[in-house]
Amino acid sequence: MFHRILIANRGEIAVRIIRTCREMEIETVAVYSTADADALHVKLATRAVCIGPAKAGERYLNMSALLTAALETGCDAIHPGYGFLSENAEFADLCQQCGLKFIGPSGDVIRKMGNKSAARDLMRANGVPVVPGSDGPVASAEEALEVADAIGYPVLIKASAGGGGRGMRRGDGAEDLPALYAAAQAEAVACFGDGELYVEKLILSPRHIEFQILADSRGSVVHLGERDCSIQRRNQKLMEESPSKALTQTLRQSMGGAAVRAAQAAGYQSAGTVEFVLDHDDNFYFIEMNTRIQVEHPVTEFVTGLDLIREQIRVAAGLSLSVRQEDIRQTGWAMECRVNAEDPRGGFRPAPGKVEFLHLPGGPGVRVDTALFNGCELSPWYDSLAAKVVVYAPTRLEAIRKMRRALEELIIEGFPTTADLCHLILYQPDFVKGRYDTGFLEQHMDELLQWDCEGSK
């Protein structure tokens, strides 16, 4: 087992990793920019190393600084968390070259699954359903037009190296496609340094269902059931739950089996997520694989009783998975609300600031993952996630009621957040009945903003 792990991240995920490492009696090294000098992960780690000024997150993307910090502090592994360098194949390779274990898949696997077009081809070859679209990347707007005419509109133009909704444009007709192609390519180059694009059919208003997988170096691959991530805005998730009310047991087994085949085809090791869209006729299609821990992993931890960070670390250390597929049971219901420092009434404008007063909810079945504390500053240099409120209960309705109560107890003074919006969603009749898809917020946003905090007009 590792003696000391450097955490190449910040915020709530860094705190989350530190907690598991402490329980495993593994020392931790935090890295921080000058903007994060007083951050919670810095205070909780065994040691902390400053890696420079704050500007636009560049410090947490500085591979040489991170590797130097790890080597100088005697670390034997690096955990990248999510975001930043967590899906950077070059960084995984450099860790290996420096004698440091990257807690995640190999650089080759990250490359294989990070290129969305190549991943589609791999899935198709291994019997995993994919959305109809181009056979590989398209080289020009004219080729994109040919594909779109063949599969029918609407279509999505997507960056092969993309993620998080970036480098993606919806096309509803041939007249706009060339301009959309150019815009998607420009954004892909700016965000990922790679302008390669592909085209696929847009599945209108699907459910967004993802399966958590774990795989070790000895060939064992398991799935831990699904998460429904359909409550989202502009492809950014806001709420997640597990299990999904949209799945029958037969469909769950079929999608879980496809997720395992996807991981096996990639030669995957570590924790990962296979993402699908599910249409209204219960047809499901692979869209991508995230080769890292997910923001929403706590809902899976609640319904399975597993610590996914612990499993990641065990696998990276060469140990076998602690469970077999037949051992895994989803029990009860879990939900997560992402509390972002954004103003829903102001077009979701980012609104970081100082925490003037903080009170976190508690009680049975309530978990809050955050790096906030009274008096701390939520930096404008990084993403707007302030906290994740996660609840667990025996049934979905009980989980909804528990989440309502938890959000009512949550107090973050100093800046607006999405907590009130999440609270309103929990009263919306279609959501309560489980009748929602990825178009939910777009359809109901005006209605939700007219409601008061108790869900009545």
C-alpha positions in Angstrom: 0.0 0.0 0.0 1.1 3.6 -0.7 2.9 5.5 2.1 2.2 9.0 0.8 -0.1 10.4 -1.9 0.0 13.8 -3.5 -3.5 15.2 -4.4 -3.3 17.1 -7.7 -6.5 19.0 -7.1 -8.3 21.4 -4.8 -11.8 22.0 -3.2 -14.2 19.4 -2.1 -12.7 16.5 -4.0 -9.3 17.1 -2.4 -10.9 17.1 1.0 -12.9 13.9 0.0 -9.7 12.1 -1.0 -7.8 13.2 2.2 -10.5 11.7 4.4 -10.3 8.3 2.8 -6.4 8.4 2.9 -6.5 9.2 6.6 -8.8 6.2 7.3 -6.3 4.1 5.3 -3.4 5.5 7.3 -1.9 7.0 4.1 -0.1 10.4 4.4 -1.3 13.1 2.0 0.4 16.1 0.4 -1.9 19.0 -0.7 -0.9 21.4 -3.4 -2.2 24.9 -3.5 -2.1 28.2 -5.4 -1.7 31.4 -3.5 -5.4 31.9 -3.8 -5.9 28.7 -1.9 -3.4 29.3 0.9 -6.1 29.1 3.6 -8.2 26.4 1.9 -9.6 23.5 3.8 -7.6 20.8 1.9 -4.4 22.6 2.8 -5.3 22.5 6.5 -6.3 18.8 6.5 -3.4 17.3 4.5 -0.3 15.9 6.2 1.8 18.4 4.3 1.1 21.2 1.8 3.2 22.7 -1.0 2.5 26.0 -2.7 2.8 25.7 -6.5 2.4 29.4 -7.5 0.0 32.2 -8.3 -3.7 31.6 -8.9 -4.3 32.7 -12.4 -7.2 30.8 -14.1 -6.3 27.5 -12.6 -3.0 27.3 -14.4 -1.2 26.2 -11.2 -3.2 23.0 -11.0 -2.4 22.3 -14.6 1.3 22.7 -14.2 2.6 19.2 -14.6 6.2 19.9 -13.8 5.3 21.7 -10.6 3.0 18.9 -9.5 5.5 16.2 -10.3 8.3 18.1 -8.5 6.2 18.6 -5.4 5.4 14.9 -5.4 9.0 13.8 -5.7 10.4 16.3 -3.3 7.9 15.3 -0.6 8.5 11.5 -1.1 5.2 10.6 -2.5 4.7 7.3 -4.3 1.4 8.1 -6.0 -0.7 11.0 -7.3 -4.5 11.2 -7.1 -5.9 13.6 -9.7 -9.5 13.8 -8.5 -11.7 15.1 -11.3 -11.2 18.0 -13.7 -7.8 19.6 -14.2 -5.3 16.8 -15.2 -7.5 13.8 -14.2 -8.1 12.8 -17.9 -4.8 14.0 -19.3 -2.9 11.1 -20.9 0.4 12.9 -20.9 0.3 13.5 -17.2 -0.5 9.8 -16.5 2.5 8.9 -18.7 4.8 11.4 -16.9 3.8 10.0 -13.5 4.8 6.6 -14.6 8.1 7.9 -16.1 8.9 9.5 -12.7 8.2 6.4 -10.7 4.9 7.7 -9.4 1.7 5.7 -9.6 -1.1 7.6 -11.3 -4.3 6.7 -9.4 -6.4 6.1 -12.5 -6.2 4.3 -15.8 -3.0 4.3 -18.0 -2.3 7.1 -20.5 -3.0 4.7 -23.4 -6.5 4.0 -22.0 -7.2 7.7 -21.4 -6.2 8.4 -25.0 -8.4 5.5 -26.3 -11.5 6.7 -24.4 -10.8 10.4 -24.4 -11.2 10.6 -28.2 -14.9 10.3 -28.5 -14.9 9.4 -32.1 -12.4 6.5 -31.6 -14.3 5.4 -28.5 -17.5 5.1 -30.5 -15.7 2.9 -33.0 -14.4 0.7 -30.2 -17.8 0.4 -28.6 -19.5 -0.5 -31.9 -16.9 -3.2 -32.4 -17.6 -4.7 -29.0 -21.4 -4.8 -29.2 -22.1 -1.7 -27.2 -24.9 0.4 -28.9 -23.8 3.8 -30.1 -25.9 6.7 -31.4 -26.1 6.7 -35.2 -23.6 9.1 -36.7 -20.4 9.5 -38.7 -17.9 6.6 -39.0 -15.0 8.4 -37.3 -14.2 12.1 -37.5 -15.5 14.4 -40.3 -12.8 16.4 -42.1 -15.0 19.4 -43.2 -18.3 21.1 -42.9 -19.2 19.6 -46.3 -18.6 16.1 -44.9 -20.7 16.9 -41.8 -23.5 18.0 -44.1 -23.4 14.7 -45.9 -23.6 12.7 -42.7 -26.4 14.9 -41.3 -28.4 14.4 -44.5 -28.0 10.6 -44.2 -29.0 10.2 -40.6 -31.5 13.1 -40.5 -31.8 16.2 -38.3 -31.4 17.3 -35.6 -27.8 16.4 -35.2 -25.0 17.1 -32.8 -21.6 18.3 -33.9 -19.2 17.2 -31.2 -15.5 17.5 -30.4 -13.7 14.2 -30.4 -11.6 15.4 -27.4 -14.5 17.1 -25.8 -16.5 16.9 -22.6 -18.7 18.9 -20.3 -20.8 20.1 -23.2 -17.9 22.1 -24.7 -17.1 21.8 -28.4 -20.7 20.8 -29.1 -23.3 22.4 -31.3 -26.9 21.4 -32.2 -27.8 21.5 -35.9 -31.5 21.6 -36.9 -31.0 22.2 -40.7 -28.5 22.3 -43.5 -28.5 26.1 -43.8 -26.9 26.6 -40.3 -24.5 23.6 -40.2 -21.4 25.2 -41.7 -21.4 28.0 -39.2 -22.1 25.6 -36.3 -19.3 23.4 -37.5 -16.9 26.4 -37.5 -18.0 27.4 -34.0 -17.7 23.9 -32.5 -14.2 23.5 -34.0 -13.1 26.9 -32.7 -14.3 26.0 -29.2 -12.7 22.6 -29.4 -9.4 24.1 -30.3 -9.6 26.6 -27.5 -10.7 24.2 -24.8 -8.9 21.0 -25.8 -6.2 22.0 -28.3 -7.8 19.6 -30.8 -10.3 20.6 -33.5 -11.3 17.1 -34.6 -15.1 16.8 -34.8 -17.7 14.1 -35.4 -21.4 14.1 -36.1 -24.1 12.1 -34.4 -27.9 12.0 -34.3 -29.5 14.1 -31.6 -31.7 11.9 -29.4 -34.4 14.4 -28.3 -35.0 14.7 -24.6 -33.5 11.5 -23.5 -32.7 10.4 -20.0 -28.9 10.7 -19.2 -28.0 7.4 -17.4 -24.5 6.5 -16.4 -23.1 3.3 -14.9 -20.3 3.3 -12.3 -17.7 0.7 -13.0 -14.6 -0.6 -11.1 -11.8 -2.7 -12.7 -8.6 -4.0 -11.3 -5.3 -5.2 -12.9 -6.3 -8.8 -12.7 -9.1 -8.7 -15.1 -12.1 -8.2 -12.8 -14.6 -5.6 -13.9 -17.9 -4.9 -12.1 -20.6 -2.3 -12.4 -22.2 -0.7 -9.3 -25.5 0.2 -10.9 -26.7 3.4 -12.4 -27.1 7.1 -11.7 -29.7 9.2 -13.4 -28.2 12.6 -14.3 -31.0 14.0 -16.4 -31.5 17.2 -14.4 -29.0 19.4 -16.1 -28.6 22.8 -17.7 -26.6 23.2 -20.9 -25.1 19.7 -20.4 -24.0 20.6 -16.9 -25.5 18.3 -14.2 -27.4 19.8 -11.3 -29.0 16.8 -9.6 -28.3 13.1 -9.6 -30.0 10.1 -8.1 -29.5 6.3 -7.8 -31.2 4.1 -8.8 -33.1 5.5 -11.8 -36.9 5.4 -11.9 -36.7 5.0 -15.6 -35.0 1.5 -15.6 -36.6 -1.8 -15.3 -34.5 -4.6 -13.8 -34.1 -6.1 -17.3 -33.0 -2.8 -18.7 -30.6 -2.3 -15.8 -29.0 -5.6 -16.4 -28.6 -5.0 -20.1 -27.1 -1.5 -19.6 -24.9 -2.7 -16.8 -23.6 -5.5 -19.0 -22.9 -3.1 -21.8 -20.9 -0.9 -19.4 -18.8 -3.8 -18.3 -18.1 -4.7 -22.0 -17.1 -1.1 -22.6 -14.6 -1.2 -19.8 -13.2 -4.6 -20.9 -12.9 -3.4 -24.5 -10.8 -0.4 -23.2 -8.6 -2.6 -21.0 -9.7 -0.4 -18.2 -8.4 -0.3 -14.6 -9.6 2.0 -11.8 -13.0 3.7 -11.2 -14.7 5.0 -14.3 -18.1 5.9 -15.6 -19.9 4.7 -18.8 -22.5 7.2 -19.9 -25.6 6.5 -22.0 -28.6 8.3 -23.3 -31.9 6.4 -23.0 -34.7 7.3 -25.4 -38.5 7.1 -24.8 -38.6 3.7 -26.3 -36.0 2.3 -23.9 -33.3 2.2 -26.5 -29.9 3.1 -25.0 -26.8 4.4 -26.6 -23.2 4.9 -25.4 -22.1 8.5 -25.5 -18.8 8.5 -23.6 -16.6 7.1 -20.9 -15.2 9.3 -18.1 -11.9 7.9 -17.1 -11.9 9.4 -13.5 -14.0 9.6 -10.4 -17.2 11.6 -10.9 -18.5 14.6 -9.0 -21.7 12.5 -8.3 -19.9 9.4 -7.0 -21.4 9.8 -3.4 -24.8 8.6 -4.5 -23.3 5.3 -5.6 -21.4 5.1 -2.4 -24.7 5.5 -0.4 -26.6 2.7 -2.3 -23.8 0.2 -2.5 -21.9 0.9 0.8 -18.6 1.1 -1.0 -15.9 3.8 -0.8 -15.0 4.5 -4.4 -11.8 6.4 -3.5 -10.7 3.5 -1.4 -11.3 1.1 -4.3 -9.3 3.4 -6.6 -6.4 3.5 -4.3 -6.5 -0.3 -3.8 -6.5 -1.0 -7.5 -3.7 1.5 -8.1 -1.6 -0.4 -5.5 -2.1 -3.6 -7.4 -4.8 -5.2 -5.1 -7.9 -6.9 -6.3 -11.3 -5.4 -6.1 -12.9 -5.9 -2.7 -16.2 -7.1 -4.3 -17.5 -9.4 -7.1 -20.5 -8.6 -9.2 -22.7 -11.1 -7.3 -21.8 -9.3 -4.1 -23.1 -5.9 -5.2 -26.6 -4.8 -4.2 -28.2 -1.4 -4.7 -30.3 -0.7 -1.6 -32.5 2.3 -0.8 -32.3 5.6 -2.7 -29.8 8.3 -2.9 -29.9 11.9 -4.3 -27.3 14.6 -4.8 -27.8 18.3 -5.3 -24.9 20.4 -6.6 -24.9 23.7 -4.8 -23.1 26.1 -7.1 -22.2 29.7 -6.5 -24.4 30.9 -9.3 -27.5 33.1 -9.6 -30.3 31.2 -11.3 -32.4 34.5 -11.5 -29.4 36.2 -13.2 -28.9 33.6 -16.0 -26.8 31.4 -13.8 -24.1 34.1 -13.5 -21.1 32.8 -11.5 -21.2 34.6 -8.1 -18.2 33.6 -5.9 -17.5 35.5 -2.7 -16.8 35.3 1.0 -18.7 33.0 3.2 -20.2 35.3 5.7 -22.1 32.5 7.6 -22.3 28.8 7.0 -24.5 26.1 8.5 -24.5 22.6 7.0 -27.4 20.1 7.3 -27.0 16.9 9.3 -28.9 14.0 10.7 -29.3 10.4 9.6 -28.7 9.8 5.9 -27.3 13.3 5.1 -23.8 13.9 3.7 -22.3 17.2 2.7 -19.1 17.3 0.6 -17.6 20.8 0.7 -14.5 22.7 1.3 -16.4 25.7 2.7 -16.0 27.1 6.2 -17.1 30.3 7.9 -15.1 33.2 6.6 -13.5 31.4 3.7 -13.4 32.8 0.2 -14.9 31.0 -2.8 -12.3 31.9 -5.4 -13.3 33.4 -8.7 -10.4 31.6 -10.4 -11.9 28.1 -10.2 -15.3 26.4 -10.8 -18.4 27.5 -9.0 -19.2 24.3 -7.0 -19.7 25.3 -3.4 -21.0 22.1 -1.9 -22.7 18.7 -2.7 -25.7 17.8 -0.5 -26.3 14.0 -0.6 -29.1 12.1 1.1 -30.0 8.4 1.5 -33.4 6.9 2.4 -35.2 3.6 2.0 -37.4 4.9 -0.9 -37.4 7.6 -3.5 -40.1 9.7 -1.9 -38.4 9.5 1.5 -35.2 10.6 -0.2 -37.0 13.6 -1.8 -38.4 14.6 1.6 -35.0 14.2 3.3 -33.4 16.4 0.6 -36.0 19.0 1.0 -35.3 19.1 4.7 -31.5 19.1 4.2 -31.7 22.1 1.8 -33.9 24.0 4.2 -31.2 23.6 6.9 -28.4 24.6 4.5 -27.4 28.3 5.0 -24.7 29.9 2.9 -24.6 33.6 3.3 -22.3 35.8 1.2 -23.3 34.9 -2.3 -26.3 33.4 -4.2 -26.4 29.6 -4.9 -28.5 27.0 -6.8 -29.7 25.5 -3.5 -33.1 27.2 -3.7 -33.6 26.1 -7.3 -32.9 22.5 -6.3 -35.4 22.8 -3.5 -38.1 24.0 -5.9 -37.4 21.1 -8.3 -38.0 18.7 -5.4 -41.6 19.9 -5.3 -42.3 19.9 -9.1 -44.9 17.3 -9.8 -43.2 15.7 -12.8 -40.0 15.4 -10.9 -41.7 13.9 -7.9 -43.3 11.3 -10.1 -39.9 10.6 -11.8 -41.2 11.8 -15.2 -38.3 13.9 -16.4 -35.6 14.0 -19.0 -32.7 16.2 -20.0 -35.1 18.8 -21.2 -36.7 19.2 -17.8 -35.1 22.5 -16.7 -35.5 24.1 -20.1 -39.2 23.2 -20.0 -39.9 24.2 -16.4 -37.4 27.0 -15.5 -39.9 29.9 -15.8 -42.4 28.0 -13.7 -39.8 27.1 -11.0 -38.6 30.7 -10.7 -42.2 31.9 -10.0 -42.6 29.5 -7.1 -41.8 30.4 -3.5 -39.5 28.2 -1.3 -42.4 26.0 -0.3 -43.3 25.0 -3.8 -46.6 26.8 -4.0 -47.5 29.6 -6.5 
